[in-house]
Amino acid sequence: MAEFGVIGLGRFGARTSMELLDLGHHVIGVDSDEKAVEAMAEVLTHSAIADVTDEKALQELDLANCEVVLVAIGEDLQASLLCVLHLKSIGVKEIWAKATSKSHHQILSKLGVSRIIHPEEEMGIRVAQSLNYPMVNEYMSLGHNWFCVEISIGEYLKGKKLRDVSSEDSEFFHMLLLKKRDEVTTNPSMDMELEGNETLVMAGSLKALKSIAPKLKEPS
């Protein structure tokens, strides 16, 4: 259990706060909008109405003890940047921030933010991937065009072996895990036969993963 700070309780900040709370963490929610704070006050561990461009106001919230402080301010560029500057000044070591434009991203990067998030862009990519590869439940970028993906195996693949749905490019593709009901097999053998109701987790280059996509799609 950790403590996180979320500054900006709009749609993105509020949703992130709720998810962190559901995961069992403590969340300090901060916003200059009284209505936004009141809407979340009953569920947040701590909440505060504060001018996030005021260094003294932020210092009083003891945010330096948080594992991470997320600056979820998007529309007000000046408020976002001043908030980040003040958080660094009061000793917050791990700062994540939402960016809404290329220039916003560039300035946040210059300020030394640990991670910059583009919610709309990332969601757009996720939706596009889901539309293109409906069998993919989750995916995570590992950088340098490598991804880790979780895939649901449909009934139409029953009787196939893992090698039938794998990439021939073994240097850039790895089958990590096969889950059948409550049974989990790590580094599964390529000779394992599929039952049609498993979950696969694999990692590979984008090129390698694209090469197996046609093998996983349900015949039309």
C-alpha positions in Angstrom: 0.0 0.0 0.0 1.4 3.4 -1.0 0.4 7.0 -1.0 -0.1 8.9 -4.2 -1.0 12.5 -4.9 -3.3 13.5 -7.8 -3.4 17.2 -8.7 -6.3 18.0 -10.9 -9.6 16.1 -10.3 -11.1 16.4 -13.8 -12.2 13.2 -15.6 -8.7 11.9 -16.0 -7.5 12.7 -12.5 -10.7 11.4 -10.9 -10.6 8.2 -12.8 -6.9 7.6 -11.9 -7.7 8.3 -8.3 -10.5 5.8 -8.2 -8.4 3.1 -9.8 -5.6 3.7 -7.2 -8.1 3.5 -4.4 -9.5 0.3 -5.8 -6.0 -1.1 -5.8 -5.8 -0.4 -2.1 -3.6 2.7 -2.1 -4.0 6.1 -0.3 -4.7 9.1 -2.5 -4.4 12.8 -1.8 -6.6 14.6 -4.3 -6.1 18.3 -4.9 -7.9 20.8 -7.1 -8.6 24.5 -7.2 -12.2 23.8 -8.1 -14.3 23.3 -5.0 -17.0 21.3 -6.9 -14.4 18.9 -8.2 -13.0 18.3 -4.7 -16.4 17.9 -3.1 -17.4 15.3 -5.7 -14.4 13.1 -4.6 -14.1 14.1 -1.0 -15.9 11.0 0.4 -13.8 8.5 -1.4 -10.3 10.1 -1.3 -8.0 9.4 1.6 -7.4 13.1 1.8 -8.7 16.0 -0.3 -7.9 19.6 -0.5 -9.0 22.7 -2.3 -5.8 24.6 -3.2 -4.3 27.0 -5.7 -1.8 24.6 -7.3 0.2 27.4 -8.7 1.0 28.5 -5.1 4.2 26.8 -3.7 3.2 27.4 -0.1 -0.2 25.8 -0.6 1.4 22.7 -2.1 4.0 22.5 0.7 1.3 22.4 3.3 -0.2 19.3 1.7 2.9 17.2 2.6 3.1 15.8 -1.0 6.9 15.1 -0.7 6.0 11.9 1.1 4.0 10.5 -1.8 5.4 7.7 -3.9 4.4 9.6 -7.0 2.5 12.9 -7.6 0.5 13.0 -10.8 -0.2 16.4 -12.3 -3.4 15.7 -14.1 -3.9 19.3 -15.3 -4.3 19.5 -19.1 -6.1 22.6 -20.3 -4.3 25.2 -18.2 -0.7 25.0 -19.5 0.6 27.7 -17.1 -1.0 26.0 -14.1 0.5 22.6 -15.1 4.0 23.9 -15.5 4.0 26.1 -12.3 2.7 23.2 -10.4 5.5 20.9 -11.6 8.1 23.5 -10.8 6.7 24.0 -7.3 6.5 20.2 -6.7 10.2 19.9 -7.6 11.0 22.8 -5.3 9.3 21.2 -2.3 11.2 17.9 -2.8 8.8 15.7 -4.7 11.1 13.2 -6.4 8.7 11.3 -8.7 6.4 13.5 -10.8 4.1 12.2 -13.6 2.3 14.8 -15.7 -0.5 14.9 -18.3 0.4 16.7 -21.5 -2.1 17.9 -24.1 0.2 19.1 -26.8 3.7 18.6 -28.3 4.9 21.9 -26.8 3.4 21.0 -23.4 5.3 17.7 -23.6 8.6 19.4 -24.6 8.5 21.8 -21.7 7.6 19.1 -19.2 10.5 17.0 -20.5 12.8 20.0 -19.9 11.5 20.3 -16.4 12.6 16.7 -15.7 9.2 15.1 -15.2 9.6 11.3 -14.6 6.8 10.3 -17.0 4.6 12.3 -19.4 1.2 11.0 -20.3 -1.0 11.6 -23.3 -4.3 10.1 -22.2 -6.2 10.7 -25.4 -3.4 9.6 -27.7 -2.7 6.5 -25.6 -6.4 5.6 -25.5 -6.6 6.1 -29.3 -3.7 3.7 -29.9 -5.3 1.2 -27.5 -8.7 1.4 -29.3 -7.1 1.1 -32.7 -5.2 -2.0 -31.6 -8.3 -3.5 -30.1 -10.2 -2.9 -33.4 -7.4 -4.4 -35.5 -6.6 -7.3 -33.2 -9.8 -8.1 -31.2 -8.1 -11.2 -29.7 -5.6 -9.0 -27.8 -6.8 -8.3 -24.2 -3.9 -6.2 -23.1 -0.6 -4.9 -24.5 2.3 -3.1 -23.1 5.1 -1.3 -24.9 8.6 -2.4 -23.8 10.3 0.3 -25.9 12.4 0.0 -29.1 9.4 -1.5 -30.9 9.0 -4.4 -28.5 5.7 -5.3 -26.9 4.2 -7.7 -24.4 0.7 -8.9 -25.3 -2.0 -11.0 -23.6 -4.1 -12.9 -26.1 -7.3 -14.9 -25.7 -7.3 -18.2 -27.6 -10.7 -18.9 -29.3 -12.4 -22.2 -29.9 -11.5 -22.0 -33.6 -7.8 -22.7 -32.6 -8.7 -25.9 -30.7 -6.3 -28.7 -31.7 -3.6 -26.3 -32.9 -0.1 -26.5 -31.3 1.6 -23.4 -29.9 4.1 -23.6 -32.8 1.2 -23.1 -35.2 0.5 -19.7 -33.7 4.1 -18.6 -33.0 6.5 -16.5 -35.0 9.3 -18.1 -37.0 11.5 -15.3 -35.9 12.6 -16.8 -32.6 15.2 -14.2 -31.9 12.6 -11.5 -31.7 9.7 -13.5 -30.3 9.1 -15.3 -27.0 6.2 -17.3 -25.7 6.1 -16.4 -22.0 3.1 -18.0 -20.4 0.1 -20.2 -21.2 -2.9 -20.2 -18.8 -5.6 -22.9 -18.9 -8.2 -22.2 -16.3 -6.3 -22.2 -13.0 -3.2 -23.9 -14.4 -0.3 -21.6 -15.5 2.7 -22.8 -17.5 5.7 -20.6 -18.0 7.9 -20.9 -21.0 5.5 -23.5 -22.5 6.6 -26.1 -25.0 5.8 -25.3 -28.6 4.3 -28.8 -28.9 1.6 -28.0 -26.4 -1.9 -28.5 -27.9 -4.4 -25.7 -27.5 -7.9 -26.4 -26.1 -9.4 -23.2 -27.4 -10.0 -21.4 -24.1 -6.6 -20.4 -22.9 -4.8 -17.1 -22.4 -1.4 -16.5 -23.9 1.2 -14.0 -22.9 4.0 -13.3 -25.4 6.7 -10.7 -26.1 8.3 -9.7 -29.3 9.2 -7.1 -31.8 6.3 -5.4 -33.6 7.3 -7.2 -36.8 7.2 -10.6 -35.2 3.9 -10.0 -33.5 2.4 -8.7 -36.7 3.5 -11.9 -38.4 1.4 -14.1 -36.1 -1.7 -11.9 -36.1 -3.3 -13.7 -39.2 -2.8 -17.0 -37.4 -4.8 -15.8 -34.4 -7.7 -14.2 -36.1 -11.0 -16.1 -36.4 -11.8 -17.2 -39.9 -14.5 -15.1 -41.5 
